[in-house]
């Protein structure tokens, strides 16, 4: 994999053991990036890493429960220590649990907030200094932070109150970060997929965002 848009870049993808995360990791590797795969399921991560290696790419598995701030920070540190830099962060880890307020166990709401919000915040906080440094030192002269949202962050529906809470919040978080980091040449983007898409379709959107020339920032893509 040479002569690709992300040659020399390092990407970290959370929730990379399956679904959108795994598909995104494979796609970014095909664009030339070395990829850190972050999730809790080590066996699945190793399989995705093997798939990337088989295709001629480079990937490492980083097993971490990123809902815990110290483990999230360590995952970012491990990525930087092992791969030397961090140019692209894809915050993909998340869970969708639907039921009404009357019938949902509070543990399910807490679980969504923990993974969809707390993990996102923990990883982002640890990664931002490295992304700023990458934008300043890399040939691309830009770095990317992509948050995977949902159409539920645009339209709330019955049974999805807390899921929509997490995804509406993701949009606000991302927009504020975009304004903070634009002067540092760190692009912040949101991809909002619908529920019937293939993981590869979302990965295509993410790859499109992070392979633009440095003068182009794609702030939001809604994919249905």
N, C-alpha and C positions, 0 to 999 in steps of 0.2 A: 504494500500500500504506500506508494510514493507519488510525489507530485500532486498531492491532494490539498484542498483548502485549509485543513487543520493540521498539516504536517508540523510537528514540533510542539503542538498544543497538548495540554492535559485537561481532561474533563472528568468531573466527579458527578455520578448519577446516583441519586438515592432511590430506594425501592427498585433496585436493579435486578432482583432475583427472578422477575417474571413480568409479563404484561408490557405495559408502556415503557417501563424502566429498562427491561432487557432489550426491547426492540430499539430504544434510543441509544443504548450503549453500543449495540451492534452497528447502528447507522453511523454514529459519530466515529467509531473505529474505522469504518469504511471510508470516512472522509479524512483519515490520517491521524486522528487524535489517539493518544494513549488514554485509557479509560480506567478510573477507579470505580468499582462496583460496590455500592454500599447497601447493605440490608442485614436482617437478622438471620436469614437462612443460609448457612454456609455451603451446604451441598448444592443448592440451586445457584448460588453465586459462582461456585467453582465450575459448574456446567456452562454458564454463560461465558465465563472467562476462557474456558476451553474452546467454546465455539468461536470466539473472537480470535484466539491464537491459531486455530485451524484455518481461518480465513486470511491469515498473515498479519493480523493486528497485534496490539499489545494491551493487556488488561491485567489488573490486580483485583483480588477480592478483599474487601475490608468489612469484616463482620462487626456490626455495631447496632446497639439499640439507641437510635438517635433521639428518642423521646427524652433521654437523660442528657442534660447539657454537657457533662464531662465526657461522655462517650461520643457525642456528636463532635465536640471539639477535637477529641483524639482521632476520630475518623478523618477529619480535615488535615490534622497534623501528619497522620500516617501517609495520606495521599501526597502531601508536599514532600515529606522526607523520602518516600520511595520513588516518586516520579519527578521531583525536582521543581515543580511549579504548579500553578492552578490557573487555567485560562477560562474554563467553562464550568459553571455549576448548574445542574438541572435538578431542581427540587421537585421530585416526582412522588415520593413516598406519600401514601394517603390511603384512606379507607372510606367506603360509602356504606352506611347502615341506615335503612329507611324504616320508619314506623312512626306512629302518632305519639304526641306527648303523653297521651293517656296510657299508652301501652309499652312505651320504650323504657327499658331499665336505665337508670342513671349511669350505670357502668358503660353502656354503649355510647352515650353522649360523651362521657369523659374520654373514652377510647378514641373517638373521632377528633376531639379537641387536642388530645395529646399527640397524635400522629400528624393530623392535618395542619395544626397550628404550631404547637410547641416544637416539634421536630424541625419544621420549616424555619422557625426563628433561630433555633440553636445552631443549625448548620450554616445558615446565612451569616450570622454574627461571627462565627469562626472563619468563614471563607472570605469575607469582604476585604480584609487587608491583603490577602494573597491575590485576589482578583485585581485590585488596584495596582499592585506591583507588576502583575503580568501585563496589564495594559501599558504600563510605562516601559517595560523592558523587552517585549516580544516584537518580532518582525511584523505581526499583524497590527500592533499598536492599538488593540482593543481587547476587551474581555467581555464575557457574557454571563448573565445570571437569568436563567429561565425558570419560571414557576409554572407548574402544571395545575391549572384550575379546573373549571367545569362550567358547562352551561347553567348549572345550579348556582353559579356566582352571578348570574344575570337575571334569572327568573326563579323565584321561590315557589315551591309546590307543596301540597299537603304531604306529610310524612317525612319531609326532608328538612325540617326546621334547623337542626344543628348542623347538618351537612351544608346547607346553604349559608349558615352563619360562618362556617370555616372558609367557604369559597368566596363569599362576598368580602370577608376580611382579607383574604389573600390578595384580592384586587386592590384594596386600599393600601395594604402593605407594599405591594409592588410599585404602585404609582408614586408613593412617597420615596421609596428607594430610587426609582428612576430619576426623580428630580435631584436627589442628593448626589447621585453617582455620575450623572451625565458629564460633569466637568472633569471627572477622573477617567473618562473614556471607558467606563463599565456600562454596557447596555443592559437594561432590565426589561424583560419581556414576560408576557403571560400567554400561555396556550390554553384555550378553553375547548376541550373536546366534548362531543355528545356521547351518548351511551352506546350507540350501535356501530362505532368505528372499530376497525382493526388497530391493534397497537402500532403496526407499521405506518398507518396513516398519520398518527400523532407524531411518531418519530420523524416522518418526512417534514412536518411543520417545524419541529424543533431544529432539525438540520438546516432547513431553509433560513431560519433566524440567525443561527450562529455562523453561517458561512457567508453572510453578506460582507461586502467591503466595509471598511471601518467608518465611512461617511454615511452609512445607511443603518438606521435603527428601526426594527420592526417591533413596536411596543406591544401589540396584541394580535393574536390570531384566534378567531372563532372557527372551529372545524365541526361541521355537522354532516 
